[in-house]
Structures are given as C-alpha cells and as structure tokens.
Amino acid sequence: MERHRRGTTCRAMACLPENIGEHLSIDETSLSNGELYTIVTNKAAHGRKHSIVAIVLGTDSDTVLHALRQINSRLRNKVIEITLDLADSMHRICRYAFPRAKRVIDRFHVQKLALEAVQEIRIKHRWDAVNADTEAREQAKLSGEKYVPERLQMATLSRSYLPVDVMHCSNPLINGLNPNGSALI
C-alpha cells in the first residue's frame, strides 16, 4: 500500500488523485514478466508529466475498483468522459468508479471490429467466387466444352472520385502521364 500526498491510502502501485481530470483513459498492459496492470491516465496530460492517475497490479475488476474507490468520490465524479476497450471488466470498473462519466470505446478496438467484419465478408465472397468457378469448370467438363474463365477488367475511376493527394502527385506516371506530359494509353 502506498500513501499519496492527500494522506489517504490507495491499494494501487501508484495512485495520484491530484492528476485526475475530466477526460481519462483506462487500459491494461503487461509491464514485465507477463504481469498485467490496469493503468488510468489523464488525457489532458498527453502522456507527459502528471498523466498517471493510477496503476493497479492486475485486471480483476474488484481489485481495480477497490483501488480507484480510494480516490475521493468528489474527484471521481468530476470525470466527464473515460476511454476504454471493449472488455466487460473495464465497463464495470468505469461504471462504478466513475459513475457520471460517459464511456467511450477507443478507436483502435472499433477499427479492429470493423476490419474483422470486412475480412469475414471478403472471405465469404472469395469462397463464393471459388465455388462458382469450380462449378463452371465442372459444367464445362461434363458438357465437353473448353472452360474459359471470365476475365474482369480493372475498374477505372473518374478523377472526381480520387483523393486530392492522388490527383496532384508530383510523379507524372502516377497522374497517368508520360514524363513528357502526354497521356498514357
């Protein structure tokens, strides 16, 4: 147990309630030897001095809640927003330790879920295409015809659909031009 400046005890490895702010983040990390820690940081400090609010050994919600509840409730109720991952334990910690704070899922986890969903759809479409091609090959074989796979052309986009960075690239070949300025065909 450590004592912090306010004279109260906190069951965290580091508990610095004076660093609490309106916008916090909470996440778990492994600092050494596979030991997991839950870290609460003040986003306003941008990872610099005075950004650590608490570091708690472990990720068990009861342990983390016990440590965070050592911080005066008046300070904890000043938190407006807390960014966290999708873990149920993190939601529970935030709901009880910072009851007035809006919980926001961090961008990394949202992007990961979206990419996984797109990947799942892409794989399904890929298997549908493989199965359709296999079926077409078998049908051609049964009917004694030569199988000719369908050749798809590359899609071309109007310049209005391209991002500005692509339209104004300094490399003329990327812009669809020969080095002398004439159009590529």
C-alpha positions as CSV (number, residue, x, y, z in Angstrom):
1,M,0.0,0.0,0.0
2,E,1.2,3.5,-0.8
3,R,0.4,6.8,0.7
4,H,-0.2,9.7,-1.6
5,R,0.0,13.4,-0.8
6,R,-3.5,13.7,0.4
7,G,-2.8,11.4,3.3
8,T,-5.3,8.6,2.2
9,T,-4.2,5.2,1.2
10,C,-4.6,3.6,-2.2
11,R,-4.3,-0.1,-2.9
12,A,-2.6,0.6,-6.2
13,M,1.1,0.5,-7.1
14,A,0.7,4.2,-7.9
15,C,-2.3,6.3,-7.0
16,L,-2.1,10.0,-7.8
17,P,-5.6,11.6,-7.4
18,E,-4.2,15.0,-7.9
19,N,-3.7,14.0,-11.6
20,I,-7.3,13.3,-12.2
21,G,-9.0,15.3,-14.9
22,E,-12.3,15.5,-16.8
23,H,-11.1,13.1,-19.6
24,L,-9.4,9.8,-18.6
25,S,-8.3,6.6,-20.3
26,I,-8.2,3.1,-18.8
27,D,-6.4,0.2,-20.3
28,E,-4.5,-2.9,-19.2
29,T,-0.9,-3.6,-20.1
30,S,1.9,-6.0,-19.4
31,L,4.9,-4.1,-18.0
32,S,7.2,-7.0,-17.0
33,N,7.3,-10.8,-16.6
34,G,3.8,-11.1,-18.0
35,E,2.2,-9.3,-15.1
36,L,-0.8,-7.4,-16.1
37,Y,-1.5,-3.9,-14.8
38,T,-4.5,-1.6,-15.2
39,I,-3.5,2.0,-15.9
40,V,-5.7,5.0,-15.6
41,T,-4.4,8.2,-17.3
42,N,-5.4,11.8,-17.7
43,K,-5.8,12.5,-21.4
44,A,-5.2,16.2,-20.9
45,A,-1.5,15.5,-20.0
46,H,-0.9,13.8,-23.4
47,G,1.3,11.1,-21.8
48,R,3.6,13.7,-20.2
49,K,4.1,14.7,-16.6
50,H,1.0,14.3,-14.4
51,S,-0.7,11.9,-16.7
52,I,-0.8,8.8,-14.4
53,V,-3.9,8.7,-12.2
54,A,-3.5,5.1,-11.0
55,I,-1.5,1.9,-11.8
56,V,-3.1,-1.2,-10.3
57,L,-1.5,-4.6,-10.3
58,G,-3.9,-7.0,-12.1
59,T,-7.0,-6.5,-14.2
60,D,-9.6,-8.0,-11.9
61,S,-12.5,-5.5,-11.7
62,D,-13.0,-5.9,-8.0
63,T,-9.3,-5.2,-7.3
64,V,-9.2,-2.2,-9.6
65,L,-12.5,-0.8,-8.2
66,H,-11.2,-1.2,-4.7
67,A,-8.1,0.8,-5.6
68,L,-9.9,3.5,-7.5
69,R,-12.5,3.9,-4.8
70,Q,-9.8,5.1,-2.5
71,I,-9.8,8.3,-4.6
72,N,-12.3,10.8,-3.1
73,S,-15.7,10.5,-4.8
74,R,-15.8,14.2,-5.3
75,L,-12.8,13.9,-7.6
76,R,-14.1,10.8,-9.4
77,N,-17.4,12.5,-10.1
78,K,-15.7,15.3,-11.9
79,V,-14.7,12.9,-14.7
80,I,-16.9,13.6,-17.8
81,E,-15.5,11.0,-20.2
82,I,-13.4,7.9,-19.9
83,T,-12.0,6.0,-22.9
84,L,-11.8,2.2,-22.6
85,D,-11.6,-1.0,-24.6
86,L,-14.4,-3.5,-25.1
87,A,-13.7,-5.7,-22.1
88,D,-16.7,-6.2,-19.8
89,S,-14.4,-5.8,-16.7
90,M,-13.4,-2.3,-17.9
91,H,-17.0,-1.3,-18.4
92,R,-17.8,-2.4,-14.9
93,I,-14.8,-0.6,-13.4
94,C,-15.8,2.6,-15.2
95,R,-19.5,2.3,-14.4
96,Y,-18.8,2.1,-10.6
97,A,-15.6,4.1,-10.2
98,F,-16.6,7.0,-12.5
99,P,-20.5,6.8,-12.4
100,R,-21.0,10.2,-14.0
101,A,-18.6,9.7,-16.9
102,K,-19.6,8.9,-20.4
103,R,-17.9,5.7,-21.5
104,V,-16.2,5.9,-25.0
105,I,-14.8,2.8,-26.8
106,D,-11.3,3.6,-28.1
107,R,-10.8,3.9,-31.8
108,F,-8.4,1.0,-32.1
109,H,-10.9,-1.5,-30.9
110,V,-13.7,-0.1,-33.1
111,Q,-11.4,-0.2,-36.2
112,K,-10.4,-3.8,-35.3
113,L,-14.0,-4.9,-35.2
114,A,-14.8,-3.2,-38.5
115,L,-11.8,-4.7,-40.2
116,E,-12.7,-8.1,-38.9
117,A,-16.2,-7.8,-40.2
118,V,-15.0,-6.6,-43.6
119,Q,-12.5,-9.5,-43.7
120,E,-15.2,-12.0,-42.9
121,I,-17.4,-10.7,-45.8
122,R,-14.3,-10.7,-48.1
123,I,-13.5,-14.3,-47.3
124,K,-17.2,-15.3,-47.9
125,H,-17.2,-13.6,-51.3
126,R,-13.9,-15.2,-52.1
127,W,-15.2,-18.7,-51.3
128,D,-18.4,-17.9,-53.3
129,A,-16.2,-17.0,-56.3
130,V,-14.0,-20.1,-55.9
131,N,-17.1,-22.3,-55.7
132,A,-18.7,-20.7,-58.7
133,D,-15.5,-21.1,-60.7
134,T,-15.3,-24.8,-59.7
135,E,-18.9,-25.3,-60.7
136,A,-18.3,-23.7,-64.1
137,R,-15.3,-25.9,-64.7
138,E,-17.2,-29.0,-63.8
139,Q,-20.1,-28.0,-66.1
140,A,-17.7,-27.3,-69.0
141,K,-16.0,-30.7,-68.4
142,L,-19.4,-32.5,-68.3
143,S,-20.6,-30.8,-71.5
144,G,-17.3,-31.4,-73.3
145,E,-16.7,-27.7,-73.8
146,K,-13.4,-25.9,-73.2
147,Y,-13.5,-23.9,-70.0
148,V,-12.7,-20.2,-70.5
149,P,-12.6,-18.3,-67.2
150,E,-14.2,-14.9,-67.1
151,R,-11.7,-12.1,-67.3
152,L,-12.6,-8.9,-65.4
153,Q,-11.1,-5.6,-66.4
154,M,-9.7,-3.2,-63.8
155,A,-12.2,-0.6,-62.8
156,T,-11.2,2.9,-63.7
157,L,-12.3,5.8,-61.6
158,S,-13.2,9.3,-62.7
159,R,-10.7,11.9,-61.4
160,S,-13.5,13.3,-59.3
161,Y,-13.5,10.1,-57.2
162,L,-9.8,10.3,-56.4
163,P,-8.5,12.0,-53.3
164,V,-6.8,15.3,-53.9
165,D,-3.4,13.8,-52.8
166,V,-3.6,11.3,-55.7
167,M,-4.7,13.8,-58.3
168,H,-1.8,16.2,-57.5
169,C,1.1,13.7,-57.1
170,S,4.5,15.0,-58.4
171,N,5.2,11.8,-60.2
172,P,3.7,12.1,-63.7
173,L,3.4,8.3,-64.2
174,I,1.1,8.2,-61.1
175,N,-1.0,11.0,-62.6
176,G,-1.5,9.0,-65.8
177,L,1.0,11.0,-67.8
178,N,4.3,10.2,-69.5
179,P,7.3,12.1,-68.3
180,N,6.8,14.4,-71.4
181,G,3.3,15.3,-70.2
182,S,1.3,13.3,-72.8
183,A,-1.4,10.9,-71.6
184,L,-0.7,7.2,-71.1
185,I,-2.9,4.9,-73.0
